[in-house]
């Protein structure tokens, strides 16, 4: 899980009596607890009707929407997402890219040739095929995909020498 803090919004006013600027907090800072999971991916793909993993550049609106779907906290005012900073988004993207595991795979394990269009439904299928319980849909997505790869590797027929 990732915790980001959306900064407070302050308003500046001139105090004529004291000849100085006075600052008032209009909106408090807002913590957001985020999880890059199969659930958030599924919600995003339902709305945007395209693969999140496509090479196509995502708009700011699409990325902010993904943060919205990653949010575990309840009853967050939608205006909070308008206050996401570049640093917040950088933290989110680093979190999405984090493998969240120490497991690695040899380069020869990578499939060459045509890349498959990966969608949430395909990942759910992989979970079912591997016998992975649905509560794992709440895991960090990279960790879930690593588990799927481990299952496929362990269940593959051994190579003859």
C-alpha positions in Angstrom: 0.0 0.0 0.0 1.1 3.5 -0.8 0.3 6.5 1.4 0.4 9.9 -0.3 -0.5 13.3 1.2 -2.4 15.7 -0.9 -1.3 19.2 0.3 -3.6 21.7 2.0 -4.9 24.7 0.1 -4.2 28.0 1.7 -5.8 31.4 0.9 -3.8 34.6 1.1 -5.3 37.8 2.4 -3.9 41.3 3.2 -4.4 42.4 6.8 -4.6 46.2 6.4 -4.6 46.8 10.2 -1.3 45.0 10.7 0.1 45.6 7.1 0.9 41.9 6.5 -0.4 39.0 4.6 -2.5 36.5 6.5 -2.9 32.9 5.4 -6.0 30.7 6.0 -6.2 27.0 5.4 -9.2 26.5 3.0 -8.8 22.8 2.6 -6.7 20.6 4.9 -4.1 18.2 3.7 -5.6 14.8 2.8 -4.0 11.4 3.2 -4.8 8.8 0.5 -4.1 5.1 0.9 -3.6 3.5 -2.5 -3.3 0.0 -3.8 -2.3 -0.9 -7.4 -4.4 -4.0 -7.6 -6.5 -6.1 -10.0 -9.6 -4.5 -8.6 -8.4 -0.9 -9.4 -7.2 -2.1 -12.8 -10.6 -3.7 -13.5 -12.5 -0.5 -12.5 -10.3 1.7 -14.7 -10.6 -0.6 -17.7 -14.4 -0.7 -17.2 -14.5 3.1 -17.5 -12.0 3.7 -20.2 -12.6 0.5 -22.2 -9.0 -0.1 -23.1 -6.0 -1.9 -21.7 -4.1 0.0 -18.9 -0.9 -1.8 -20.0 -1.0 -0.6 -23.6 1.9 1.5 -24.8 -0.5 4.3 -25.6 0.2 7.4 -23.6 -2.4 8.1 -20.9 -3.9 11.5 -20.4 -3.7 13.3 -17.1 -7.5 12.6 -16.6 -6.9 8.9 -17.2 -4.0 8.8 -14.7 -5.9 10.8 -12.1 -8.8 8.4 -12.6 -6.5 5.4 -11.9 -5.4 7.1 -8.6 -9.1 7.5 -7.8 -9.7 3.7 -8.4 -6.6 2.8 -6.4 -7.9 4.7 -3.4 -8.8 2.5 -0.4 -10.2 5.3 1.7 -14.0 5.9 1.7 -15.9 9.2 1.0 -13.0 11.2 -0.5 -14.2 14.4 -2.0 -13.6 14.4 -5.7 -11.9 17.9 -5.5 -9.0 16.2 -3.6 -7.9 14.5 -6.8 -7.6 18.0 -8.5 -4.9 18.8 -5.9 -2.6 15.9 -6.8 0.9 17.3 -7.2 3.6 16.3 -9.6 5.4 14.7 -6.7 2.2 12.8 -5.7 2.0 11.5 -9.3 5.7 10.6 -9.4 5.3 8.6 -6.2 2.2 6.8 -7.6 4.1 5.9 -10.8 7.1 4.6 -8.9 4.8 2.5 -6.8 3.0 1.1 -9.8 6.4 0.2 -11.3 7.8 -1.4 -8.1 8.0 -5.2 -8.5 7.1 -5.7 -4.8 9.0 -9.0 -4.7 12.4 -10.4 -4.7 11.5 -13.1 -7.3 13.3 -12.7 -10.6 13.0 -14.6 -13.8 15.8 -15.5 -16.3 15.8 -13.6 -19.6 15.2 -16.8 -21.5 11.9 -17.1 -19.7 10.6 -14.1 -21.6 8.4 -14.9 -24.6 9.6 -13.4 -27.8 7.5 -12.3 -30.7 4.0 -11.0 -30.6 3.0 -9.3 -27.4 -0.3 -10.2 -25.9 -2.9 -7.5 -25.0 -3.2 -7.9 -21.2 -6.5 -6.9 -19.6 -8.0 -7.4 -16.2 -10.1 -10.3 -17.6 -7.1 -12.1 -18.9 -5.4 -11.7 -15.4 -8.5 -13.1 -13.8 -8.4 -16.0 -16.2 -4.7 -16.6 -15.2 -5.7 -16.6 -11.6 -8.4 -19.2 -12.2 -6.1 -21.3 -14.3 -3.5 -21.3 -11.6 -5.9 -21.9 -8.7 -5.1 -18.5 -7.1 -7.9 -17.4 -4.8 -9.8 -14.2 -5.6 -8.7 -12.4 -2.4 -5.3 -12.0 -4.1 -7.0 -9.4 -6.4 -6.3 -7.0 -3.6 -2.5 -7.5 -3.8 -0.1 -5.2 -5.5 -0.6 -6.1 -9.2 3.1 -6.7 -9.9 3.2 -9.2 -7.0 0.1 -11.0 -8.3 1.5 -11.3 -11.8 4.8 -12.6 -10.4 2.8 -15.3 -8.5 1.1 -16.2 -11.8 4.4 -16.5 -13.5 5.8 -18.6 -10.6 2.8 -20.9 -10.9 3.2 -21.3 -14.7 7.0 -21.9 -14.3 6.4 -24.6 -11.5 3.6 -26.3 -13.4 5.4 -26.4 -16.8 6.7 -29.7 -17.9 10.4 -30.1 -17.1 12.7 -29.6 -20.1 14.6 -32.7 -21.3 18.3 -32.4 -21.5 
